[in-house]
Amino acid sequence: MPPSSSAPLPPSSSSSPSPSPWNVHRLPRAEDRVVLVTGGNAGIGYFVAEQLAATGATVVLGSRSPSRAETARTVIRAHVPDARVRVMRLDLADLSSLRSAVDSLGETRLDAVVHNAGVALDDPPRQETGDGHELMFGTNHLGHFALTRWLMPLLSAAPAARVVTVGSFAAKSERLNPDDLQSRQDYRPKCAYGRSKLAQMHFGLELDRRLRAAGSGVASVVVHPGGALDPLTPPRPPVHARTTGARLLAAPAALVLQGKHAGAWPAVRAVLDPAVRGGQLWGPCVFGLRGRPRPEPIWHQLTDTTAARRLWEASCELTGVDFRTSRG
């Protein structure tokens, strides 16, 4: 695999949005596409899956709970009667299971994967995966890192596949400590979560640099949902329910924040819009918190390609995965 340069590479092409306005309520048809959405059974992932299903795409819900994914599939079909939705058992905290999970897809190609699934803990104590990794870092970052490796042959078989990594505003105030990626020395749940999302975003950008250096046709894009709140989210019982009281209490927040259905918009656009380019960061247009999706400047800490390269090397070691990009 060609080594990454220590200097930032330019994005795959111009960072300008598509020439015609993007309508989040009138998406282009995508009947010929197959998309895997990790964590597609709840939250933002559910709405990514529902919106993609409405385009005619075949959507695979990756979930560690097949029963919850089946429930989400039923709800999607209630809102999109002709939806082509499948369920795939996917446990990102179990690295040894990921290769067989990919084999179970039964597809010859994959047009996109949306790395959305994540664990967020609010309270100590620190927890670990069965592989001995800090739970949030191990699931949110290492699991998606290894999954992408096993998906790469399917992605490379598609004409212009996308790897879409869903980051978080929580990452914006964090920095990675290469000597404490697992938060053994400094464990604070909210900070550990932010670092795990920052690691994901670093991975998404570093992946694109390596794909381009290898001449691959696969592109990697990073997105974030802005401020997405449950009370501002349309009900989708039993996947998501909200009370009238909670909605009314959250109404003032709608001036600056949005629901999870809108938080899905950047990821959906990154999958569908041919004007989106690898190496870009997409988020909501109003202060990065709400509104239609648009490209935005790469956050300062994400421009550190040395940190990204060190994270990549550490991730290969921690997962035991030999991740080589190749021409696709």
Secondary structure, DSSP 8 states (H G I E B T S, - for coil): -----SS----SS-----SS---TTS----TT-EEEEETTTSHHHHHHHHHHHTTT-EEEEEES-HHHHHHHHHHHHHHSTT-EEEEEE--TT-GGGHHHHHHTT--S--SEEEE-------S-S--B-TTSSBHHIIIIIIIHHHHHHHHHHHHHTSTT-EEEEE--GGGTT----TT-TT-SSS--HHHHHHHHHHHHHHHHHHHHHHHHHTT-S-EEEEE---SEEGGGS--BTTTB---HHHHHHHGGGGGT-EEHHHHTHHHHHHHH-TT--TT-EEEEEETTTEEEEEEE---GGGG-HHHHHHHHHHHHHHHT--------
